[in-house]
Each structure stands twice: as structure tokens, then as C-alpha cells.
Amino acid sequence: MEREKELTKVTLVGSAGNLVLLIFKFVAGIVGHSAAMLADAVHSLSDFITDIIVLVFVRVGAKPQDASHDYGHGKFETLATLFVALALVGAAIGIIVSGAVKFAGWLQGNTLEMPGVLALWAALLSIVVKELLFRYTAARGKALDSPAVVANAWHHRSDALSSVGAAIGIGGALLLGEKWAVLDPLASIVVGAMLVKVAWELLKGSTGELTDSSLPEEVEKEMEDIICSFPQVSEPHNLRTRRIGNRIAIEAHVRMDGDMPLHEAHDIVSAIEHGIKDRFGRNTLVTIHMEPRPSGNDKTINV
């Protein structure tokens, strides 16, 4: 419950900032005749929408396991991350298309309106505010181990980067004169391209988790090292790992002395579970399957 409150607080802070910025950017883009600033405003709007998505899914993802979800609701956070990435893709495509249309018109001899100083000030303000929001949201998302909030933090960073591109385009046009007004839509295209890259990284992570991709090889190696640190255990195999929202799950088979008393084997496996949870979080799901170690001509059936 405490984690849910913290995640909600972080997201509300970001959504308040996004709401103020998107209103200011739309006004500055319209009044300042800036395609780059309007594109940046659309990006802030997508940020605000994804904040709402994260708020809803974090609340659902915080629910404990129940009869219908034996492993909890953690993947709803992953689903929120996927929606954030898809929203970012949509915003990026819209920005690129809008900038390309204006650039094509310029190539055909159309005169582009010069952006206003208000648009430049809006871009500079956005850079500062969004970078601060990124640092705050990313730090809290990592501390709370929330992929959805970390993804939302990168949405803040991408907005800051898009504002940098907008500021360069708007500032360049203002400094160099009307002949260079094309820098404004060109900046919006560059902004869109940066957003595509960020969205791709988020999509890879969220789809990987939703399709039960294994954890990185170095993480699995660390888990095997913890298991092998117990001298009574040998030959860890059939290791399976995956993420479930903000926690991970591990399954492994190990070999132990077949003559060992059951209570002793149980205590060793419990110690292994505690060791893994101490390293990867108390909510880690650990399943250890014990097999008797072959001796002499004994034949062991592996399950």
C-alpha cells in the first residue's frame, strides 16, 4: 500500500507539470507560429495521457494475488509501460509527418512563418522543467522498482530532448532570419526521430516481459552462484527466470544427497530461497526442485 501511494505521488507530480507545460506550449506554438513548439506540445499531451494510464495501472498492479491471479497483478505495470511506449510512437509519427509536410512545402517554394520569441521561451522552460521531472521520477521509479514509472521518467527525458531540438530550430530561425524559418519544421523532424528511438527501447523491454523473456545471463549466473554457495547442493540445472512487474521469479533444479533427512533438505532449500530473496528482493518468487544425487549404479529420473 505504501509503495502504491509513493508511485501515485510521483506520477501526480509529473502530470501536474505536464498539464501546465502542454497548455503553455500550445499557446506559445499558436501565438508564436512554431511547428516545432506545436509538435512539442503534442508530446507533452501524450505525456499527460500516459501519466493517467500509469496511475490507473499502478493501482491495479499493486493488488495482491487472488483467486484469478495466483502470481499477483504485477504485469499490469508492464502493460502500462507498453501503452506508454505506444503513445510515444504515435506522438513521434505525428511530429515527423507534420514537420515533413512543412519541409516539403518549403522545398516547393512556400513561405514559412517565422516562429515568435514566446515559442523560444516555452522551449527553454520545458527543457528545465522536464529534465527536473525526469531526474525525480527516474530516481523514485528505481527506488520503488517500478518499470512503468521508470518508463514514464524516460517520457519526461524525451520531452526535454524534444524541447532542446525545438529550441535549436526556433532559436536558429530567429537568429538567422526569415530565410532560415525552415529550421523550425526540421527541428520537429529531428525531435520525432529521437522519440522513435526511446519508444523502441521501451517496447523491447515491455514486450520481452509480457512474453516471459528470461532475465539477463549475468543475473542468472549470479543466481546459480548463490545456489552453489551451499556445499550440500550441486549441479543446478533447468534454471528458468522471468519478470512479473516489479518482481522476478526463478525456478531451478538441484541435486542433493538422496539419504539426507527430509527436514535437513528442506532447511537447506529454505536457506537458498532466503539468499536469493536477500539479493533480488523479498517479493522474489523462488521454486527449488530437489533431486537425489546419483551414487554408484543408482538411476535417477530427472523431472
Residue, then its C-alpha position, 0 to 999 in steps of 0.5 A: m500500500e505504501r509503495e502504491k501511494e509513493l508511485t501515485k505521488v510521483t506520477l501526480v507530480g509529473s502530470a501536474g507539470n505536464l498539464v501546465l507545460l502542454i497548455f503553455k506550449f500550445v499557446a506559445g506554438i499558436v501565438g508564436h507560429s512554431a511547428a516545432m513548439l506545436a509538435d512539442a506540445v503534442h508530446s507533452l499531451s501524450d505525456f499527460i495521457t500516459d501519466i493517467i494510464v500509469l496511475v490507473f495501472v499502478r493501482v491495479g498492479a499493486k493488488p495482491q494475488d487472488a483467486s484469478h491471479d495466483y502470481g499477483h497483478g504485477k504485469f499490469e505495470t508492464l502493460a502500462t509501460l507498453f501503452v506508454a511506449l505506444a503513445l510515444v510512437g504515435a506522438a513521434i509519427g505525428i511530429i515527423v509527418s507534420g514537420a515533413v509536410k512543412f519541409a516539403g512545402w518549403l522545398q516547393g517554394n512556400t513561405l514559412e512563418m517565422p516562429g515568435v520569441l514566446a515559442l523560444w521561451a516555452a522551449l527553454l522552460s520545458i527543457v528545465v522543467k522536464e529534465l527536473l521531472f525526469r531526474y525525480t521520477a527516474a530516481r523514485g521509479k528505481a527506488l520503488d522498482s517500478p518499470a512503468v514509472v521508470a518508463n514514464a521518467w524516460h517520457h519526461r527525458s524525451d520531452a526535454l530532448s524534444s524541447v532542446g531540438a525545438a529550441i535549436g530550430i526556433g532559436g536558429a530561425l530567429l537568429l538567422g532570419e526569415k530565410w532560415a524559418v525552415l529550421d523550425p519544421l526540421a527541428s520537429i523532424v529531428v525531435g520525432a526521430m529521437l522519440v522513435k528511438v526511446a519508444w523502441e527501447l521501451l517496447k523491447g523491454s515491455t514486450g520481452e516481459l509480457t512474453d516471459s523473456s528470461l532475465p539477463e545471463e549475468v543475473e542468472k549466473e549470479m543466481e546459480d552462484i548463490i545456489c552453489s554457495f551451499p556445499q550440500v547442493s550441486e549441479p543446478h540445472n533447468l534454471r528458468t527466470r522471468r519478470i512479473g512487474n516489479r518482481i522476478a521469479i526463478e525456478a531451478h533444479v538441484r541435486m542433493d544427497g538422496d539419504m539426507p533427512l527430509h527436514e535437513a533438505h528442506d532447511i537447506v532449500s529454505a536457506i537458498e530461497h532466503g539468499i536469493k530473496d536477500r539479493f533480488g528482493r523479498n517479493t522474489l518468487v523462488t521454486i527449488h526442485m530437489e533431486p537425489r544425487p546419483s551414487g554408484n549404479d543408482k538411476t535417477i529420473n530427472v523431472 
